[in-house]
Amino acid sequence: MQPLNLLAAISLIALITVMFGGYSLLRLLNAGDRLSPFQISQFRAGHAHAGVLLLLSLIFVAYLDRTDYSTPIRVLLFAIAFAGGLAQSGGFFLHMMVGKPDRASAGTTLTATGAALLAGSVIALAVGLLIA
C-alpha cells in the first residue's frame, strides 16, 4: 500500500468521528439545557473546524503527491497538518470544558498551536509545489 493512500484513508476514517460529533451535538441540543450558550458555541466551532480541516487533509494528501519531497518528508508534513487540525479543533472542545467566555484558557492555546502547525505545513506544501 502506498503511504499517501494510507494517509488519505486515515483522514476518511477520522471524518466518521466528525459525523458522530454532529449527531452528538444534535442530541445535546434536543435534550434541553445541558449546555450553556458558551458551550454550544464552542462545540459548534470545534465541530465545524474538525470537518473542514479533515477535508483539507484530504486535499493536502492529493497535493503532496505532486511534490518532489521524499516519502518520509511527505508523511511528516501530513502528520504535522493532521496534528494541527486536531489541535485547532480540539482546542475549542477543551475551551468548552475548562474555559470561560471572553477569557483565554488551555483550549485557546491549543487552538493557536494547531493553527501554527497548519500554517507551517501548508507553507511547506506550497514551497514543495513551487519547486516541483
C-alpha positions as CSV (number, residue, x, y, z in Angstrom):
1,M,0.0,0.0,0.0
2,Q,1.3,3.4,-0.9
3,P,1.8,5.7,2.2
4,L,-0.3,8.5,0.7
5,N,-3.2,6.2,0.3
6,L,-2.9,5.1,3.9
7,L,-2.8,8.8,5.0
8,A,-6.0,9.5,2.9
9,A,-7.7,6.5,4.5
10,I,-6.8,7.8,8.0
11,S,-8.4,11.2,7.1
12,L,-11.6,9.5,5.8
13,I,-11.9,7.3,8.9
14,A,-11.4,10.3,11.1
15,L,-14.2,12.1,9.2
16,I,-16.5,9.4,10.7
17,T,-15.8,10.8,14.1
18,V,-16.9,14.3,12.9
19,M,-20.1,12.8,11.7
20,F,-20.7,11.2,15.1
21,G,-19.9,14.6,16.7
22,G,-22.6,16.2,14.7
23,Y,-25.1,13.5,15.9
24,S,-23.9,14.1,19.5
25,L,-24.4,17.8,19.2
26,L,-27.9,17.4,17.8
27,R,-28.7,15.0,20.7
28,L,-27.4,17.5,23.3
29,L,-29.3,20.4,21.7
30,N,-32.5,18.3,21.7
31,A,-32.0,17.3,25.3
32,G,-32.6,20.9,26.5
33,D,-30.5,22.9,28.9
34,R,-27.5,20.5,29.2
35,L,-25.1,23.0,27.6
36,S,-24.7,26.7,28.2
37,P,-24.8,29.1,25.2
38,F,-21.0,29.4,25.6
39,Q,-20.5,25.6,25.5
40,I,-22.8,25.3,22.4
41,S,-20.8,27.9,20.5
42,Q,-17.5,26.2,21.3
43,F,-18.9,22.8,20.4
44,R,-20.1,24.1,17.1
45,A,-16.8,25.8,16.4
46,G,-14.8,22.7,17.2
47,H,-17.1,20.5,15.2
48,A,-17.0,22.8,12.1
49,H,-13.3,23.2,12.3
50,A,-12.8,19.5,12.6
51,G,-14.9,18.8,9.5
52,V,-13.3,21.4,7.3
53,L,-9.7,20.6,8.4
54,L,-10.2,16.9,7.8
55,L,-11.3,17.7,4.3
56,L,-8.3,19.9,4.0
57,S,-6.1,16.9,5.0
58,L,-7.5,15.0,2.0
59,I,-6.7,17.9,-0.3
60,F,-3.3,18.1,1.4
61,V,-2.5,14.5,0.6
62,A,-3.5,14.9,-3.0
63,Y,-1.2,17.8,-3.5
64,L,1.7,16.2,-1.5
65,D,1.8,13.6,-4.3
66,R,2.6,16.5,-6.8
67,T,5.8,17.5,-4.8
68,D,9.3,16.1,-5.1
69,Y,9.5,15.5,-1.4
70,S,10.7,12.1,-0.2
71,T,8.1,9.7,1.3
72,P,9.3,10.3,4.8
73,I,9.0,14.1,4.4
74,R,5.5,13.7,2.9
75,V,4.4,11.6,5.8
76,L,6.0,14.1,8.3
77,L,4.2,17.0,6.6
78,F,0.9,15.2,6.6
79,A,1.4,14.3,10.3
80,I,2.1,17.9,11.2
81,A,-1.0,19.1,9.2
82,F,-3.2,16.4,10.7
83,A,-2.0,17.1,14.2
84,G,-2.5,20.8,13.6
85,G,-6.1,20.2,12.6
86,L,-6.8,18.0,15.6
87,A,-5.2,20.6,17.9
88,Q,-7.0,23.5,16.4
89,S,-10.5,21.9,16.5
90,G,-9.7,20.1,19.8
91,G,-8.8,23.4,21.4
92,F,-12.4,24.6,21.0
93,F,-13.7,21.4,22.8
94,L,-11.1,21.9,25.6
95,H,-12.1,25.6,25.9
96,M,-15.7,24.4,26.1
97,M,-14.9,22.3,29.1
98,V,-12.4,24.4,31.0
99,G,-12.6,27.9,29.6
100,K,-14.8,30.9,30.4
101,P,-16.4,33.3,28.0
102,D,-14.0,36.1,26.9
103,R,-11.1,34.6,28.7
104,A,-8.1,32.6,27.4
105,S,-7.6,29.0,28.6
106,A,-5.6,26.0,27.7
107,G,-8.1,25.4,24.9
108,T,-7.3,28.7,23.3
109,T,-3.6,28.0,23.5
110,L,-4.1,24.6,21.9
111,T,-6.2,26.2,19.1
112,A,-3.4,28.7,18.4
113,T,-0.8,25.9,18.4
114,G,-2.9,23.9,15.9
115,A,-3.2,27.0,13.7
116,A,0.6,27.4,13.7
117,L,1.2,23.8,12.8
118,L,-1.3,24.0,10.0
119,A,0.2,27.2,8.7
120,G,3.7,25.7,8.7
121,S,2.7,22.5,6.9
122,V,0.7,24.5,4.3
123,I,3.7,26.7,3.6
124,A,5.9,23.7,3.3
125,L,3.4,22.2,0.8
126,A,3.3,25.4,-1.2
127,V,7.1,25.5,-1.4
128,G,7.2,21.9,-2.5
129,L,4.6,22.6,-5.2
130,L,6.6,25.7,-6.4
131,I,9.8,23.7,-6.6
132,A,8.4,20.7,-8.3
